[in-house]
Amino acid sequence: MFKIRNYCAFFLLLSLFIGCDLKSPLLRGEPISSDGLSSSGQIDDSLIIERDIMRDEIGDKINSLINSFGLMNEEKEVLSYIRSVVTMNFFNDDDKVLKASSYKTYNEDEFYDLLINLGVDRVRDIIGRNLFVFTLLKEAEKVMKGSKPGLKRDHPYALKNVYISYLREAFSGDTYDEVYYKAINNYQFSNNYAWRDDETKSKFIAFSLPHVIAVEKIYEELSLDEKRVFNYIKKVAADPLCGGGRYLEMYTNIDLHFKLGRLGVKRVKELIEHVGSMQKMFDVEIQKKIDSVVKFDKDSDFPHDFKYIKQQYASELHYFIGHISPQPPSKASEAEASEDWGLKRFNEYFKKEFTSQFVERLDDAIEQFEAENGK
């Protein structure tokens, strides 16, 4: 039987990584707005009053709508937290996990429309899938407040940053359907483990936390070009079409961190290096060859074939991410050997079976053209 002291010890461990108030999703910095400034640069009091009235009105509409959903108090708390995250701007270069210009920020009217279009059933689903991780973070915060002062680690906000980034990503979907499916597809926390017993959940999270933090540290140390590669990996992982079907097997930010963390620091760096080299090959070397072919054969199928290869590459990357084991290994050596094999297969798959063959075809076409034209 899972002992109470072990459960408390787990939350104490978790609390070392999370040290900020859940009611305030901003870790540092404040939202900035220039609205309401007069031509002299002074704040116009009448505009402030008018804006406050409008904000109060839409706030009342949202609260009334939420009350009509018949939610329990803890469900309302989760929805309130999600609302605070997706309606607030983040302005701080230091918060690298949160810095993503592609993430949508809702105003209150847009959030109200979102709830209306999602409907009560989907809103309940989203809350249910996020209740476990939210409760976990909240309980850890309580432990932190009661712990000895000065208990800090190198990366105290790692897991919470990842969770906030996951929410921002999920609610930036282009359609209401996409928002819904991304918001309920945080597999590792909610889908696979929320219904399990406390001991199993605790073991999984305790095993995974160091890996999440390791991925965060890797990201901080990446160059700008490497960050672009990492962001490409994130985009592919969260794209349902890369998985072979609409809204199937999406790995949003929180899942990706758990899965990459499972690979380990060395293999994550190898993956970033490989994807970066393939992107360079796609965007520079192969593109130049294609341009050379198209100059003498405007009806060439090479551009179409090249587009297909890049799509296949994204699908293979998505497949590889999806098959990184989320389980704590029973035999570390066997698990590591399996992951090494998977990464090796992925690294070699396109170099040997796709890209190299395609480049050979391009080179043959160029060589044939030069021979026919005496070059």
FENTANOR-V106492 format. One record per backbone hydrogen bond with DSSP energy under -1.0 kcal/mol. CO is the residue of the C=O (numbers start at 1). NH is the residue of the N-H. E is the energy in kcal/mol with one decimal. If there is no record, write none. Layout:
# FENTANOR-V106492
co=CO nh=NH e=E
co=CO nh=NH e=E
This chain:
# FENTANOR-V106492
co=3 nh=7 e=-2.0
co=4 nh=8 e=-2.6
co=5 nh=9 e=-2.1
co=6 nh=10 e=-2.1
co=7 nh=11 e=-2.0
co=8 nh=12 e=-2.2
co=9 nh=13 e=-2.3
co=10 nh=14 e=-2.9
co=11 nh=15 e=-2.4
co=14 nh=17 e=-1.7
co=21 nh=24 e=-1.7
co=36 nh=44 e=-2.3
co=38 nh=41 e=-1.9
co=42 nh=38 e=-3.9
co=44 nh=48 e=-1.8
co=45 nh=49 e=-2.4
co=46 nh=50 e=-2.4
co=47 nh=51 e=-2.7
co=48 nh=52 e=-2.5
co=49 nh=53 e=-2.2
co=50 nh=54 e=-2.2
co=51 nh=55 e=-2.6
co=52 nh=56 e=-2.5
co=53 nh=57 e=-2.3
co=54 nh=58 e=-2.3
co=55 nh=59 e=-2.2
co=56 nh=60 e=-2.3
co=57 nh=61 e=-2.0
co=58 nh=62 e=-2.5
co=59 nh=63 e=-2.5
co=60 nh=64 e=-2.5
co=61 nh=65 e=-2.3
co=62 nh=66 e=-2.7
co=63 nh=67 e=-2.4
co=64 nh=68 e=-1.7
co=66 nh=69 e=-1.1
co=67 nh=70 e=-1.3
co=72 nh=76 e=-2.4
co=73 nh=77 e=-2.0
co=74 nh=78 e=-1.7
co=75 nh=79 e=-2.3
co=76 nh=80 e=-2.6
co=77 nh=81 e=-2.0
co=78 nh=82 e=-2.5
co=79 nh=83 e=-2.5
co=80 nh=84 e=-2.2
co=81 nh=85 e=-2.0
co=82 nh=86 e=-2.5
co=83 nh=87 e=-1.3
co=86 nh=106 e=-2.9
co=94 nh=96 e=-1.9
co=95 nh=99 e=-1.1
co=98 nh=100 e=-1.1
co=100 nh=103 e=-1.9
co=107 nh=111 e=-2.3
co=108 nh=112 e=-2.2
co=109 nh=113 e=-2.3
co=110 nh=114 e=-2.3
co=111 nh=115 e=-2.2
co=112 nh=116 e=-2.2
co=113 nh=117 e=-2.6
co=114 nh=118 e=-2.4
co=115 nh=119 e=-2.4
co=119 nh=123 e=-2.3
co=120 nh=124 e=-2.3
co=121 nh=125 e=-1.9
co=122 nh=126 e=-2.5
co=123 nh=127 e=-2.4
co=124 nh=128 e=-2.8
co=125 nh=129 e=-2.3
co=126 nh=130 e=-1.1
co=127 nh=131 e=-1.1
co=130 nh=134 e=-1.9
co=131 nh=135 e=-2.6
co=132 nh=136 e=-2.3
co=133 nh=137 e=-2.4
co=134 nh=138 e=-2.3
co=135 nh=139 e=-2.6
co=136 nh=140 e=-2.0
co=137 nh=141 e=-1.9
co=138 nh=142 e=-1.7
co=139 nh=143 e=-1.9
co=140 nh=144 e=-2.3
co=141 nh=145 e=-2.2
co=142 nh=146 e=-1.3
co=144 nh=147 e=-1.1
co=148 nh=151 e=-1.0
co=150 nh=152 e=-1.3
co=155 nh=158 e=-1.4
co=157 nh=161 e=-3.1
co=158 nh=162 e=-2.2
co=159 nh=163 e=-2.3
co=160 nh=164 e=-2.7
co=161 nh=165 e=-2.6
co=162 nh=166 e=-2.2
co=163 nh=167 e=-2.3
co=164 nh=168 e=-2.6
co=165 nh=169 e=-2.4
co=166 nh=170 e=-2.9
co=167 nh=171 e=-2.4
co=169 nh=172 e=-1.4
co=175 nh=179 e=-2.2
co=176 nh=180 e=-2.3
co=177 nh=181 e=-2.7
co=178 nh=182 e=-2.4
co=179 nh=183 e=-2.4
co=180 nh=184 e=-1.4
co=185 nh=187 e=-1.2
co=186 nh=190 e=-2.0
co=187 nh=192 e=-2.7
co=193 nh=196 e=-1.1
co=197 nh=201 e=-2.2
co=198 nh=202 e=-2.8
co=199 nh=203 e=-2.3
co=200 nh=204 e=-2.2
co=201 nh=205 e=-2.8
co=202 nh=206 e=-2.8
co=203 nh=207 e=-2.1
co=204 nh=208 e=-2.1
co=205 nh=209 e=-2.6
co=208 nh=212 e=-2.1
co=209 nh=213 e=-2.3
co=210 nh=214 e=-2.0
co=211 nh=215 e=-2.2
co=212 nh=216 e=-2.0
co=213 nh=217 e=-2.3
co=214 nh=218 e=-2.2
co=215 nh=219 e=-2.4
co=216 nh=220 e=-2.0
co=217 nh=221 e=-1.3
co=219 nh=222 e=-1.2
co=223 nh=227 e=-2.3
co=224 nh=228 e=-1.7
co=225 nh=229 e=-1.7
co=226 nh=230 e=-2.5
co=227 nh=231 e=-2.6
co=228 nh=232 e=-1.8
co=229 nh=233 e=-2.2
co=230 nh=234 e=-2.3
co=231 nh=235 e=-2.3
co=232 nh=236 e=-2.5
co=233 nh=237 e=-2.5
co=234 nh=238 e=-1.8
co=236 nh=239 e=-1.0
co=237 nh=251 e=-2.7
co=240 nh=245 e=-1.4
co=241 nh=244 e=-1.2
co=245 nh=248 e=-1.4
co=252 nh=256 e=-2.6
co=253 nh=257 e=-2.1
co=254 nh=258 e=-1.4
co=255 nh=259 e=-2.7
co=256 nh=260 e=-3.2
co=257 nh=261 e=-2.2
co=258 nh=262 e=-1.4
co=259 nh=263 e=-1.0
co=260 nh=264 e=-1.2
co=264 nh=268 e=-2.2
co=265 nh=269 e=-2.2
co=266 nh=270 e=-1.9
co=267 nh=271 e=-2.4
co=268 nh=272 e=-2.5
co=269 nh=273 e=-2.3
co=270 nh=274 e=-2.6
co=271 nh=275 e=-2.8
co=272 nh=276 e=-2.4
co=273 nh=277 e=-2.2
co=274 nh=278 e=-2.3
co=275 nh=279 e=-2.4
co=276 nh=280 e=-2.2
co=277 nh=281 e=-2.1
co=278 nh=282 e=-2.8
co=279 nh=283 e=-3.1
co=280 nh=284 e=-2.0
co=280 nh=285 e=-1.0
co=281 nh=286 e=-2.9
co=284 nh=288 e=-1.9
co=285 nh=289 e=-1.5
co=286 nh=290 e=-2.5
co=287 nh=291 e=-2.4
co=288 nh=292 e=-1.8
co=289 nh=293 e=-2.0
co=290 nh=294 e=-2.7
co=291 nh=295 e=-1.3
co=293 nh=297 e=-1.2
co=297 nh=300 e=-1.8
co=301 nh=305 e=-2.7
co=302 nh=306 e=-2.9
co=303 nh=307 e=-2.1
co=304 nh=308 e=-1.9
co=305 nh=309 e=-2.2
co=306 nh=310 e=-2.2
co=307 nh=311 e=-1.9
co=308 nh=312 e=-2.5
co=309 nh=313 e=-2.4
co=310 nh=314 e=-2.1
co=311 nh=315 e=-2.1
co=312 nh=316 e=-2.5
co=313 nh=317 e=-2.4
co=314 nh=318 e=-2.5
co=315 nh=319 e=-2.5
co=316 nh=320 e=-2.5
co=317 nh=321 e=-2.4
co=318 nh=322 e=-2.3
co=319 nh=323 e=-1.2
co=321 nh=324 e=-1.5
co=331 nh=335 e=-2.3
co=332 nh=336 e=-2.8
co=333 nh=337 e=-2.2
co=334 nh=338 e=-2.2
co=335 nh=339 e=-2.4
co=336 nh=340 e=-2.6
co=337 nh=341 e=-2.2
co=338 nh=342 e=-2.3
co=339 nh=343 e=-2.5
co=340 nh=344 e=-2.5
co=341 nh=345 e=-2.8
co=342 nh=346 e=-2.2
co=343 nh=347 e=-2.9
co=344 nh=348 e=-2.1
co=345 nh=349 e=-2.0
co=348 nh=352 e=-2.5
co=349 nh=353 e=-2.1
co=350 nh=355 e=-2.9
co=354 nh=358 e=-2.4
co=355 nh=359 e=-2.7
co=356 nh=360 e=-2.1
co=357 nh=361 e=-1.9
co=358 nh=362 e=-2.2
co=359 nh=363 e=-2.8
co=360 nh=364 e=-2.4
co=361 nh=365 e=-2.1
co=362 nh=366 e=-2.4
co=363 nh=367 e=-2.7
co=364 nh=368 e=-2.6
co=365 nh=369 e=-2.2
co=366 nh=370 e=-2.4
co=367 nh=371 e=-2.2
co=368 nh=372 e=-2.3
co=369 nh=373 e=-1.5
co=370 nh=375 e=-3.8
